[in-house]
Amino acid sequence: MATPEGWRTVRIGDAARLAVPPDAAAHQIQPIDSIVGVYSGDGYEVVYDYGRSAEDLGLYREEPGYAAHAREVDGRPGTEISFRGRKAPWDVIRLVQVGDGQDVLTVRVSAVDEAPGTLADTVFDTVRFGAT
């Protein structure tokens, strides 16, 4: 998928990239052992984590509305989960996780609501591995 017009490309080191909406504001955080980024805009938040220690998606199985399925990301097999948020403001939370050699990329999109042609689908579809 081509990056939507006006969206910004975010580089995840030399490993990958993804796109965020034009109103997304970057937040400074201190990563521990990986490359981490947080962007937020009106009614959503996008968080990525790239490194050797992957988030355990199984920890969310008991969340309301939990669902999991396979999802291809830039031609690679991945896993997507979704569930309903328990705390305001997020109503819908979706994560995709895909391996890259010894490392793993996890992208989380939390939103106030989920509309057709969702933000999460667009963000996930813009993920590309490699430095270019």
LUMVEX-893276 format. One line per field, with one value per atom (N, C-alpha, C): residue number from 1; residue in one letter; chain; atom name; x, y, z. Coordinates in nm, 4 decimals. Layout:
N
i <- (NUM,...) $
aa <- (A,...) $
ch <- (A,...) $
at <- (CA,...) $
east <- (X,...) $
north <- (Y,...) $
up <- (Z,...) $
# end
This chain:
132
i <- (1,1,1,2,2,2,3,3,3,4,4,4,5,5,5,6,6,6,7,7,7,8,8,8,9,9,9,10,10,10,11,11,11,12,12,12,13,13,13,14,14,14,15,15,15,16,16,16,17,17,17,18,18,18,19,19,19,20,20,20,21,21,21,22,22,22,23,23,23,24,24,24,25,25,25,26,26,26,27,27,27,28,28,28,29,29,29,30,30,30,31,31,31,32,32,32,33,33,33,34,34,34,35,35,35,36,36,36,37,37,37,38,38,38,39,39,39,40,40,40,41,41,41,42,42,42,43,43,43,44,44,44,45,45,45,46,46,46,47,47,47,48,48,48,49,49,49,50,50,50,51,51,51,52,52,52,53,53,53,54,54,54,55,55,55,56,56,56,57,57,57,58,58,58,59,59,59,60,60,60,61,61,61,62,62,62,63,63,63,64,64,64,65,65,65,66,66,66,67,67,67,68,68,68,69,69,69,70,70,70,71,71,71,72,72,72,73,73,73,74,74,74,75,75,75,76,76,76,77,77,77,78,78,78,79,79,79,80,80,80,81,81,81,82,82,82,83,83,83,84,84,84,85,85,85,86,86,86,87,87,87,88,88,88,89,89,89,90,90,90,91,91,91,92,92,92,93,93,93,94,94,94,95,95,95,96,96,96,97,97,97,98,98,98,99,99,99,100,100,100,101,101,101,102,102,102,103,103,103,104,104,104,105,105,105,106,106,106,107,107,107,108,108,108,109,109,109,110,110,110,111,111,111,112,112,112,113,113,113,114,114,114,115,115,115,116,116,116,117,117,117,118,118,118,119,119,119,120,120,120,121,121,121,122,122,122,123,123,123,124,124,124,125,125,125,126,126,126,127,127,127,128,128,128,129,129,129,130,130,130,131,131,131,132,132,132) $
aa <- (M,M,M,A,A,A,T,T,T,P,P,P,E,E,E,G,G,G,W,W,W,R,R,R,T,T,T,V,V,V,R,R,R,I,I,I,G,G,G,D,D,D,A,A,A,A,A,A,R,R,R,L,L,L,A,A,A,V,V,V,P,P,P,P,P,P,D,D,D,A,A,A,A,A,A,A,A,A,H,H,H,Q,Q,Q,I,I,I,Q,Q,Q,P,P,P,I,I,I,D,D,D,S,S,S,I,I,I,V,V,V,G,G,G,V,V,V,Y,Y,Y,S,S,S,G,G,G,D,D,D,G,G,G,Y,Y,Y,E,E,E,V,V,V,V,V,V,Y,Y,Y,D,D,D,Y,Y,Y,G,G,G,R,R,R,S,S,S,A,A,A,E,E,E,D,D,D,L,L,L,G,G,G,L,L,L,Y,Y,Y,R,R,R,E,E,E,E,E,E,P,P,P,G,G,G,Y,Y,Y,A,A,A,A,A,A,H,H,H,A,A,A,R,R,R,E,E,E,V,V,V,D,D,D,G,G,G,R,R,R,P,P,P,G,G,G,T,T,T,E,E,E,I,I,I,S,S,S,F,F,F,R,R,R,G,G,G,R,R,R,K,K,K,A,A,A,P,P,P,W,W,W,D,D,D,V,V,V,I,I,I,R,R,R,L,L,L,V,V,V,Q,Q,Q,V,V,V,G,G,G,D,D,D,G,G,G,Q,Q,Q,D,D,D,V,V,V,L,L,L,T,T,T,V,V,V,R,R,R,V,V,V,S,S,S,A,A,A,V,V,V,D,D,D,E,E,E,A,A,A,P,P,P,G,G,G,T,T,T,L,L,L,A,A,A,D,D,D,T,T,T,V,V,V,F,F,F,D,D,D,T,T,T,V,V,V,R,R,R,F,F,F,G,G,G,A,A,A,T,T,T) $
ch <- (A,A,A,A,A,A,A,A,A,A,A,A,A,A,A,A,A,A,A,A,A,A,A,A,A,A,A,A,A,A,A,A,A,A,A,A,A,A,A,A,A,A,A,A,A,A,A,A,A,A,A,A,A,A,A,A,A,A,A,A,A,A,A,A,A,A,A,A,A,A,A,A,A,A,A,A,A,A,A,A,A,A,A,A,A,A,A,A,A,A,A,A,A,A,A,A,A,A,A,A,A,A,A,A,A,A,A,A,A,A,A,A,A,A,A,A,A,A,A,A,A,A,A,A,A,A,A,A,A,A,A,A,A,A,A,A,A,A,A,A,A,A,A,A,A,A,A,A,A,A,A,A,A,A,A,A,A,A,A,A,A,A,A,A,A,A,A,A,A,A,A,A,A,A,A,A,A,A,A,A,A,A,A,A,A,A,A,A,A,A,A,A,A,A,A,A,A,A,A,A,A,A,A,A,A,A,A,A,A,A,A,A,A,A,A,A,A,A,A,A,A,A,A,A,A,A,A,A,A,A,A,A,A,A,A,A,A,A,A,A,A,A,A,A,A,A,A,A,A,A,A,A,A,A,A,A,A,A,A,A,A,A,A,A,A,A,A,A,A,A,A,A,A,A,A,A,A,A,A,A,A,A,A,A,A,A,A,A,A,A,A,A,A,A,A,A,A,A,A,A,A,A,A,A,A,A,A,A,A,A,A,A,A,A,A,A,A,A,A,A,A,A,A,A,A,A,A,A,A,A,A,A,A,A,A,A,A,A,A,A,A,A,A,A,A,A,A,A,A,A,A,A,A,A,A,A,A,A,A,A,A,A,A,A,A,A,A,A,A,A,A,A,A,A,A,A,A,A,A,A,A,A,A,A,A,A,A,A,A,A,A,A,A,A,A,A) $
at <- (N,CA,C,N,CA,C,N,CA,C,N,CA,C,N,CA,C,N,CA,C,N,CA,C,N,CA,C,N,CA,C,N,CA,C,N,CA,C,N,CA,C,N,CA,C,N,CA,C,N,CA,C,N,CA,C,N,CA,C,N,CA,C,N,CA,C,N,CA,C,N,CA,C,N,CA,C,N,CA,C,N,CA,C,N,CA,C,N,CA,C,N,CA,C,N,CA,C,N,CA,C,N,CA,C,N,CA,C,N,CA,C,N,CA,C,N,CA,C,N,CA,C,N,CA,C,N,CA,C,N,CA,C,N,CA,C,N,CA,C,N,CA,C,N,CA,C,N,CA,C,N,CA,C,N,CA,C,N,CA,C,N,CA,C,N,CA,C,N,CA,C,N,CA,C,N,CA,C,N,CA,C,N,CA,C,N,CA,C,N,CA,C,N,CA,C,N,CA,C,N,CA,C,N,CA,C,N,CA,C,N,CA,C,N,CA,C,N,CA,C,N,CA,C,N,CA,C,N,CA,C,N,CA,C,N,CA,C,N,CA,C,N,CA,C,N,CA,C,N,CA,C,N,CA,C,N,CA,C,N,CA,C,N,CA,C,N,CA,C,N,CA,C,N,CA,C,N,CA,C,N,CA,C,N,CA,C,N,CA,C,N,CA,C,N,CA,C,N,CA,C,N,CA,C,N,CA,C,N,CA,C,N,CA,C,N,CA,C,N,CA,C,N,CA,C,N,CA,C,N,CA,C,N,CA,C,N,CA,C,N,CA,C,N,CA,C,N,CA,C,N,CA,C,N,CA,C,N,CA,C,N,CA,C,N,CA,C,N,CA,C,N,CA,C,N,CA,C,N,CA,C,N,CA,C,N,CA,C,N,CA,C,N,CA,C,N,CA,C,N,CA,C,N,CA,C,N,CA,C,N,CA,C,N,CA,C,N,CA,C,N,CA,C,N,CA,C,N,CA,C,N,CA,C,N,CA,C,N,CA,C,N,CA,C,N,CA,C,N,CA,C,N,CA,C,N,CA,C,N,CA,C) $
east <- (0.0843,0.0000,0.0891,0.0535,0.1258,0.0880,0.1815,0.1539,0.0476,-0.0570,-0.1615,-0.1048,-0.1648,-0.1204,-0.1239,-0.0160,-0.0063,0.0502,0.0508,0.1043,0.2564,0.3148,0.4594,0.5197,0.6351,0.7085,0.7928,0.7851,0.8624,0.9619,1.0895,1.1938,1.2165,1.2242,1.2495,1.3928,1.4856,1.6268,1.6511,1.7385,1.7620,1.6813,1.5943,1.5264,1.3944,1.3180,1.1834,1.1339,1.0126,0.9467,0.7969,0.7230,0.5779,0.5328,0.4052,0.3536,0.2499,0.2455,0.1483,0.0735,-0.0481,-0.1258,-0.0545,-0.0933,-0.0257,-0.0339,-0.1379,-0.1507,-0.0782,-0.0101,0.0577,0.1751,0.1748,0.2830,0.3699,0.5015,0.5952,0.6096,0.6251,0.6467,0.7816,0.8570,0.9880,0.9700,1.0335,1.0356,1.1755,1.2088,1.3405,1.3289,1.3726,1.3661,1.4689,1.4429,1.5340,1.6268,1.5703,1.6536,1.6052,1.5331,1.4785,1.4591,1.4099,1.3759,1.2270,1.1896,1.0499,1.0078,0.8845,0.8295,0.6837,0.6404,0.5008,0.4573,0.3460,0.2868,0.1394,0.0874,-0.0547,-0.1160,-0.2450,-0.3219,-0.4620,-0.5507,-0.6882,-0.7601,-0.7710,-0.8448,-0.7678,-0.6342,-0.5575,-0.4155,-0.3510,-0.2097,-0.1478,-0.0281,0.0476,0.1776,0.2057,0.3274,0.3973,0.5287,0.6035,0.7187,0.7572,0.8675,0.9388,1.0671,1.1458,1.2680,1.2819,1.3977,1.3867,1.4759,1.4830,1.3763,1.3333,1.2335,1.0953,1.0183,0.8852,0.7797,0.6814,0.5664,0.4913,0.4468,0.3710,0.2246,0.1812,0.0444,-0.0574,-0.0158,-0.1048,-0.1546,-0.0862,-0.1289,-0.2636,-0.3075,-0.4325,-0.5532,-0.5363,-0.6450,-0.7709,-0.7567,-0.8719,-0.9373,-0.8831,-0.9417,-1.0744,-1.1684,-1.2980,-1.2828,-1.3542,-1.3533,-1.2258,-1.1432,-1.0156,-1.0350,-0.9547,-0.9517,-0.8092,-0.7685,-0.6335,-0.6437,-0.5592,-0.5532,-0.4185,-0.3879,-0.2651,-0.2811,-0.1724,-0.1739,-0.0379,-0.0379,0.0860,0.1267,0.2554,0.3098,0.4321,0.4239,0.5329,0.5820,0.4885,0.5213,0.5667,0.5644,0.6089,0.4900,0.4947,0.3849,0.3896,0.2748,0.2656,0.1383,0.1175,-0.0022,-0.0637,-0.1958,-0.2679,-0.3651,-0.3728,-0.4748,-0.5513,-0.6723,-0.7527,-0.8350,-0.8689,-0.9543,-1.0101,-1.1079,-1.1704,-1.0916,-1.0734,-1.0023,-1.0855,-1.0203,-1.0894,-1.0842,-0.9915,-0.9733,-0.9878,-1.0458,-1.0589,-0.9186,-0.8935,-0.9935,-1.0081,-0.9264,-0.9216,-1.0334,-1.1089,-1.2159,-1.1683,-1.0808,-1.0328,-0.8808,-0.8227,-0.6777,-0.6430,-0.5529,-0.5084,-0.3565,-0.2999,-0.1556,-0.1223,-0.0117,0.0419,0.1869,0.2286,0.3643,0.4219,0.5447,0.6087,0.7582,0.8138,0.9555,1.0416,1.1644,1.2646,1.3984,1.4254,1.5458,1.5328,1.6322,1.6284,1.5437,1.4999,1.4227,1.2746,1.1937,1.0493,0.9999,0.9081,0.8417,0.6991,0.6620,0.5243,0.4739,0.3574,0.2946,0.1567,0.1298,0.0001,-0.0694,-0.1969,-0.2794,-0.3986,-0.4106,-0.5227,-0.6066,-0.7395,-0.8261,-0.9520,-1.0077,-1.1316,-1.2459,-1.2444,-1.3444,-1.2820,-1.3534,-1.3040,-1.4002,-1.3539,-1.4370,-1.3985,-1.4873,-1.4511,-1.3251,-1.2421,-1.1158,-1.0270,-1.0107,-0.9533,-0.8112,-0.7821,-0.6481,-0.5468,-0.5822,-0.4888,-0.4534,-0.5524,-0.5237,-0.4280,-0.4502,-0.3647,-0.2222,-0.2073,-0.0734,-0.0051,-0.0727,-0.0133,0.0272,-0.0563,-0.0279,0.0908,0.1302,0.2441,0.3775,0.3765,0.5022,0.5847,0.7121,0.8090,0.9387,0.9989,1.1264,1.2414,1.3530,1.4705,1.4882,1.6062,1.6416,1.5864,1.5454,1.5002,1.3577) $
north <- (-0.1176,0.0000,0.1242,0.2202,0.3471,0.4278,0.5093,0.5950,0.6967,0.7104,0.8070,0.9492,1.0276,1.1657,1.2420,1.3128,1.3930,1.3185,1.1860,1.1090,1.1199,1.1060,1.1150,0.9775,0.9572,0.8327,0.8431,0.7397,0.7312,0.6175,0.6463,0.5443,0.4793,0.3487,0.2701,0.2213,0.3088,0.2816,0.2548,0.1587,0.1149,-0.0103,-0.0518,-0.1795,-0.1725,-0.0674,-0.0629,0.0810,0.0955,0.2256,0.2025,0.3043,0.3033,0.4474,0.4663,0.6018,0.6349,0.7624,0.8126,0.9311,0.9574,1.0692,1.2031,1.3037,1.4332,1.5023,1.4734,1.5402,1.4673,1.3574,1.2785,1.3552,1.3655,1.4322,1.3272,1.3406,1.2473,1.2790,1.1748,1.1892,1.1284,1.1967,1.1479,1.0437,0.9277,0.8246,0.7660,0.7031,0.6429,0.4921,0.4382,0.2931,0.2229,0.0955,0.0171,-0.0667,-0.1510,-0.2422,-0.2551,-0.1550,-0.1632,-0.0231,-0.0176,0.1101,0.1300,0.2369,0.2602,0.3992,0.4107,0.5402,0.5490,0.6695,0.6948,0.8200,0.8087,0.9205,0.9263,1.0473,1.0587,1.1733,1.1580,1.2597,1.2621,1.3264,1.3423,1.2073,1.1495,1.0256,0.8976,0.9042,0.7817,0.7944,0.6778,0.6694,0.5530,0.5745,0.4702,0.4498,0.3254,0.2920,0.1787,0.1916,0.0807,0.0437,-0.0834,-0.1370,-0.2396,-0.2157,-0.3047,-0.3498,-0.4812,-0.5325,-0.6817,-0.7331,-0.8771,-0.9272,-0.8440,-0.8862,-0.8440,-0.9395,-0.9094,-0.9123,-0.8267,-0.8256,-0.9580,-1.0162,-1.1414,-1.1105,-1.1317,-1.1002,-1.1880,-1.3028,-1.3922,-1.3325,-1.2324,-1.1697,-1.0989,-1.0756,-1.0016,-1.0934,-1.2240,-1.3182,-1.2956,-1.2456,-1.2265,-1.0888,-1.0067,-0.8735,-0.8857,-0.7939,-0.8018,-0.7883,-0.8727,-0.8665,-0.9177,-0.9890,-1.0370,-1.1220,-1.0949,-1.1758,-1.1757,-1.2857,-1.2971,-1.3640,-1.3217,-1.3845,-1.3551,-1.4336,-1.4117,-1.2863,-1.2111,-1.0923,-1.0792,-1.0666,-1.0471,-0.9003,-0.8787,-0.7432,-0.7348,-0.6554,-0.6410,-0.7769,-0.8670,-0.9995,-1.0997,-1.0622,-1.1519,-1.1954,-1.3192,-1.3633,-1.2926,-1.2493,-1.1832,-1.2251,-1.1691,-1.1950,-1.0617,-1.0534,-0.9337,-0.9746,-0.8930,-0.9111,-0.7807,-0.7931,-0.6749,-0.7032,-0.5981,-0.6104,-0.4736,-0.4724,-0.3482,-0.2937,-0.1632,-0.1019,-0.1028,-0.1219,-0.1185,0.0198,0.1023,0.2341,0.3423,0.4535,0.5683,0.6183,0.6711,0.7023,0.5940,0.4878,0.3940,0.2926,0.2857,0.1882,0.0660,0.0881,-0.0190,-0.0196,-0.1373,-0.1518,-0.2670,-0.2393,-0.3416,-0.3434,-0.4633,-0.4800,-0.5762,-0.5497,-0.6441,-0.6697,-0.7956,-0.8337,-0.9219,-0.8899,-0.9648,-0.9758,-1.0921,-1.1153,-1.0568,-1.0217,-0.9705,-1.0288,-1.1528,-1.2211,-1.2488,-1.2028,-1.2222,-1.1171,-1.0167,-0.9079,-0.9205,-0.8429,-0.8444,-0.7003,-0.6697,-0.5399,-0.5582,-0.4794,-0.4745,-0.3328,-0.3200,-0.1896,-0.1955,-0.0992,-0.0906,0.0373,0.0249,0.1413,0.1377,0.2400,0.2542,0.3703,0.3530,0.4572,0.4733,0.5926,0.6218,0.5419,0.5256,0.4435,0.3819,0.2903,0.2197,0.2447,0.3141,0.3452,0.2553,0.2426,0.1660,0.2252,0.1390,0.1864,0.2350,0.1544,0.1953,0.2479,0.3311,0.3856,0.2723,0.1734,0.0637,-0.0097,-0.0395,-0.1080,-0.0263,0.1031,0.1887,0.1911,0.2077,0.2084,0.0745,-0.0361,-0.1695,-0.1913,-0.1452,-0.1659,-0.0821,0.0200,0.1020,0.0519,-0.0491,-0.1014,-0.1631,-0.1234,-0.1784,-0.2062,-0.3204,-0.3551,-0.3145,-0.2804,-0.2364,-0.0869,-0.0406,0.0996,0.1943,0.1440,0.2353,0.2774) $
up <- (0.0000,0.0000,0.0000,-0.0799,-0.0813,0.0426,0.0874,0.2016,0.1631,0.2457,0.2138,0.2032,0.1184,0.0980,0.2304,0.2580,0.3796,0.4996,0.4958,0.6076,0.6084,0.7289,0.7449,0.7651,0.7044,0.7241,0.8500,0.9325,1.0555,1.0386,1.0531,1.0416,1.1779,1.1753,1.2960,1.2846,1.3200,1.2986,1.1515,1.1228,0.9852,0.9529,1.0458,1.0324,0.9564,0.9767,0.9200,0.9177,0.8652,0.8659,0.8623,0.9013,0.8936,0.8739,0.8514,0.8306,0.9374,0.9738,1.0702,1.0076,1.0557,1.0013,1.0213,0.9433,0.9501,1.0860,1.1660,1.2958,1.4086,1.3781,1.4813,1.5402,1.6716,1.7442,1.8121,1.7971,1.8592,2.0074,2.0880,2.2321,2.2674,2.3489,2.3915,2.5011,2.4822,2.5845,2.5890,2.6979,2.7143,2.6975,2.5829,2.5643,2.6528,2.6788,2.7618,2.6749,2.5900,2.5108,2.3666,2.3185,2.1838,2.1266,2.0039,1.9404,1.9607,2.0271,2.0642,2.0179,1.9727,1.9355,1.9728,2.0088,2.0439,1.9705,1.8985,1.8256,1.8619,1.8823,1.9112,1.8330,1.8079,1.7376,1.7933,1.7240,1.7694,1.7734,1.8927,1.9116,1.8875,1.8816,1.8587,1.9127,1.9221,1.9595,1.8830,1.8290,1.7599,1.8371,1.8738,1.9483,1.8736,1.8539,1.7959,1.8875,1.8811,1.9609,1.8735,1.8474,1.7635,1.8424,1.8605,1.9326,1.9555,2.0381,2.0623,2.1579,2.2510,2.3499,2.3016,2.2544,2.2012,2.3113,2.2954,2.3852,2.3699,2.4791,2.4776,2.4485,2.3243,2.2862,2.3583,2.4063,2.4803,2.6107,2.6611,2.7868,2.7729,2.6496,2.6268,2.6044,2.6131,2.5827,2.6656,2.7846,2.8731,2.8567,2.7686,2.7469,2.6720,2.6986,2.6306,2.4789,2.4058,2.2603,2.1958,2.2710,2.2182,2.0928,1.9921,1.8703,1.8184,1.7568,1.7001,1.5645,1.4716,1.3410,1.2745,1.1729,1.0971,1.0118,0.9978,0.9127,0.8462,0.7161,0.6427,0.6529,0.6796,0.6913,0.6012,0.4974,0.4009,0.3516,0.3248,0.2725,0.3763,0.5028,0.6102,0.6945,0.7459,0.8318,0.9665,1.0112,1.1403,1.2111,1.3274,1.4072,1.4439,1.4285,1.4730,1.5826,1.6863,1.7892,1.8025,1.8536,1.8829,2.0078,2.0784,2.1961,2.2303,2.3182,2.3620,2.4811,2.4839,2.5956,2.7219,2.8336,2.9637,3.0275,2.9815,3.0421,2.9365,2.9762,2.8863,2.8535,2.7380,2.6362,2.5302,2.5336,2.4211,2.4258,2.3157,2.3018,2.2242,2.1265,2.0399,2.0413,2.0635,2.0634,1.9696,1.8758,1.7810,1.7790,1.7765,1.7692,1.6566,1.5898,1.4926,1.5328,1.5175,1.5553,1.4449,1.4045,1.2959,1.3231,1.2922,1.3142,1.2036,1.2415,1.1477,1.1910,1.1482,1.1950,1.3439,1.4213,1.5657,1.6364,1.5647,1.6243,1.5898,1.6609,1.6414,1.6413,1.5498,1.5471,1.5959,1.6956,1.7439,1.7231,1.6595,1.6389,1.7027,1.7898,1.8588,1.8140,1.7769,1.7464,1.8406,1.9235,2.0161,1.9672,1.9703,1.9174,2.0022,1.9944,2.0650,2.0033,1.8729,1.8050,1.6802,1.6206,1.5034,1.3879,1.2872,1.1712,1.0544,0.9561,0.8368,0.7730,0.7132,0.6574,0.7706,0.8702,0.9972,0.9918,1.0868,1.1063,1.1249,1.2067,1.2327,1.1036,1.0211,0.8953,0.8098,0.8030,0.7210,0.7751,0.9064,0.9665,0.9411,0.9694,0.9518,0.8052,0.7134,0.5708,0.5194,0.5942,0.5510,0.6049,0.6910,0.7462,0.6345,0.6316,0.5360,0.6108,0.5801,0.6409,0.5497,0.6095,0.5351,0.5475,0.5126,0.5328,0.4275,0.3128,0.2059,0.2219) $
# end
